[in-house]
Amino acid sequence: MANEFRTLDSHSAEYFGDTRDHWWNLDFLALMARRLAFERVQDVLDVGCGVGHWGQLLAQVLPGNARVAGVDRDPLWVEKAGARAAARGLPAASAIRRRLPRNCRSPTRALIW
């Protein structure tokens, strides 16, 4: 597994390789999603999203209508996160974005990581 980002001059580049996609076991995430009632989550905000590792993993255990928004201080990472989400076939509603969804108001229906 390679790290295509290692040579970039942006924060955390050395940690954003493909190996990070495998830090969490999907079965464990599905179990935690059931225990934490993720079926009620409609919006997720991934603060410090980097290239979207965590948000893209969570998208796999969230309801189909849930939206994931990622924010990062480096616009390059937000751009890369969106490209990675598209390459993995995640629906447009799950793509990482720069802005919060306009109707993300209810803290009981939102998950902020």
C-alpha positions in Angstrom: 0.0 0.0 0.0 1.4 3.3 -1.1 1.1 6.9 0.1 0.6 9.1 -2.9 0.4 12.1 -0.6 3.8 11.7 1.2 5.7 14.2 -1.0 3.0 17.0 -0.8 3.8 20.0 1.4 0.6 20.0 3.4 -0.2 19.0 7.0 -0.3 15.3 7.8 0.7 14.2 4.3 2.8 11.4 5.6 -0.2 9.9 7.4 -2.7 9.9 4.5 -1.7 6.7 2.6 -4.0 3.8 1.7 -3.1 2.0 4.9 -5.2 4.4 6.8 -8.3 3.1 5.0 -7.8 -0.2 6.9 -7.3 1.1 10.4 -10.9 0.3 11.3 -12.6 -3.1 10.7 -15.9 -2.6 8.8 -17.7 -5.3 10.9 -16.7 -3.4 14.1 -18.0 -0.1 12.6 -21.3 -1.8 11.7 -21.6 -3.1 15.2 -20.9 0.3 16.7 -23.4 1.9 14.3 -26.1 -0.4 15.6 -25.2 0.2 19.2 -25.0 4.0 18.8 -28.3 4.2 16.7 -26.6 5.5 13.5 -29.8 4.6 11.7 -31.1 8.0 13.0 -28.2 10.0 11.8 -28.8 12.2 8.8 -25.8 14.5 8.8 -22.1 13.9 9.7 -19.5 16.6 10.0 -15.9 15.3 9.8 -13.8 18.1 11.3 -10.3 17.9 10.1 -11.3 15.4 7.4 -7.9 15.3 5.6 -8.4 13.1 2.5 -11.6 11.6 3.9 -10.6 8.3 5.4 -12.9 8.4 8.3 -15.9 10.0 6.6 -15.8 7.5 3.7 -15.6 4.6 6.2 -18.6 5.9 8.1 -20.6 6.4 4.9 -20.6 2.6 4.6 -22.4 2.1 7.9 -24.8 5.1 7.8 -28.3 5.2 6.3 -28.5 5.7 2.6 -29.9 9.2 2.9 -27.2 10.4 5.4 -24.8 13.1 4.2 -21.2 13.4 5.2 -19.6 16.9 5.1 -15.8 17.2 5.6 -14.0 20.4 6.6 -10.2 20.8 6.7 -8.0 23.8 7.0 -6.2 22.8 3.8 -8.4 23.1 0.7 -6.1 20.5 -1.1 -7.3 17.8 1.3 -10.9 18.7 0.8 -10.4 18.4 -2.9 -8.6 15.1 -2.6 -11.3 13.8 -0.3 -14.0 14.6 -2.9 -12.0 12.8 -5.6 -11.4 9.8 -3.4 -15.1 9.6 -2.5 -16.1 9.7 -6.2 -13.5 7.1 -7.1 -15.0 4.8 -4.5 -18.4 5.2 -6.0 -19.9 6.9 -3.0 -23.2 8.7 -3.9 -23.0 12.5 -4.3 -24.8 13.0 -1.0 -21.9 11.3 0.7 -19.2 13.2 -1.0 -16.9 15.3 1.2 -17.8 19.0 0.9 -16.3 22.3 2.2 -19.5 23.7 3.6 -22.0 22.4 6.0 -25.3 21.3 4.7 -27.8 24.2 5.1 -30.4 22.1 6.9 -27.9 20.5 9.4 -29.6 22.0 12.5 -30.7 19.2 14.8 -28.0 18.0 17.1 -30.0 14.8 17.7 -29.8 13.9 14.1 -26.2 14.9 13.5 -23.0 13.3 14.3 -19.9 15.5 14.6 -16.5 13.7 14.7 
